[in-house]
Amino acid sequence: GENVEQHPSTLSVQEGDSAVIKCTYSDSASNYFPWYKQELGKGPQLIIDIRSNVGEKKDQRIAVTLNKTAKHFSLHITETQPEDSAVYFCAASRVSKIIFGSGTRLSIRP
Amino acid sequence: ETGVTQTPRHLVMGMTNKKSLKCEQHLGHNAMYWYKQSAKKPLELMFVYSLEERVENNSVPSRFSPECPNSSHLFLHLHTLQPEDSALYLCASSLDTGEEQYFGPGTRLTVT
């Protein structure tokens, strides 16, 4: 079946450094790629998304890149801060179908 | 606050019990979703409703029965569950399918 692979599963970075999380997907019909952040005791919250007609999108310290040919997309967080510590999920979606990656636990070291 | 509320937040039930999870969205969205989140597994989409009609049912056992009486409310009826059904059950809504989803805080379910 269709799947989304997400790496790494855990990531620890020094405060102020950058963090990169990568995902690959198998369903070539996917056209919407959201990234969610989940903090302890809360539901996932969208932080950025990208559609298949765009290669890159940026929102302040967060950016997402998409390579449709290779079926890769990545999340980039620059100038990391303690409040960035959370679990991050990527997803690939088309219409009513959405498949999530297994998540990356990001820890920011002071 | 995301505009999506879920009750109860925690539920402990025996395998022979019947219970229901409730989700309500105050965002005027047309699509609603149920997800299962287990430890060390990806979020699993269970059901999708669009304009109160079920449009996705991802091979979910019949002991889980969804109900969408209107576009603001979604229920998940539970009966004769198994211990492996213990998980966090998340509800989400979006303006339409394929759009940004807003998640509720989830119901932590424990089956004993």
Boltz contact constraints between the chains, C-beta under 6 A:
constraints:
  - contact:
      token1: [A, 32]
      token2: [B, 98]
      max_distance: 6.0
  - contact:
      token1: [A, 42]
      token2: [B, 105]
      max_distance: 6.0
  - contact:
      token1: [A, 43]
      token2: [B, 90]
      max_distance: 6.0
  - contact:
      token1: [A, 43]
      token2: [B, 103]
      max_distance: 6.0
  - contact:
      token1: [A, 43]
      token2: [B, 104]
      max_distance: 6.0
  - contact:
      token1: [A, 43]
      token2: [B, 105]
      max_distance: 6.0
  - contact:
      token1: [A, 43]
      token2: [B, 106]
      max_distance: 6.0
  - contact:
      token1: [A, 44]
      token2: [B, 103]
      max_distance: 6.0
  - contact:
      token1: [A, 46]
      token2: [B, 100]
      max_distance: 6.0
  - contact:
      token1: [A, 95]
      token2: [B, 97]
      max_distance: 6.0
  - contact:
      token1: [A, 95]
      token2: [B, 98]
      max_distance: 6.0
  - contact:
      token1: [A, 96]
      token2: [B, 48]
      max_distance: 6.0
  - contact:
      token1: [A, 96]
      token2: [B, 55]
      max_distance: 6.0
  - contact:
      token1: [A, 96]
      token2: [B, 56]
      max_distance: 6.0
  - contact:
      token1: [A, 96]
      token2: [B, 97]
      max_distance: 6.0
  - contact:
      token1: [A, 98]
      token2: [B, 45]
      max_distance: 6.0
  - contact:
      token1: [A, 100]
      token2: [B, 42]
      max_distance: 6.0
  - contact:
      token1: [A, 100]
      token2: [B, 43]
      max_distance: 6.0
  - contact:
      token1: [A, 102]
      token2: [B, 42]
      max_distance: 6.0
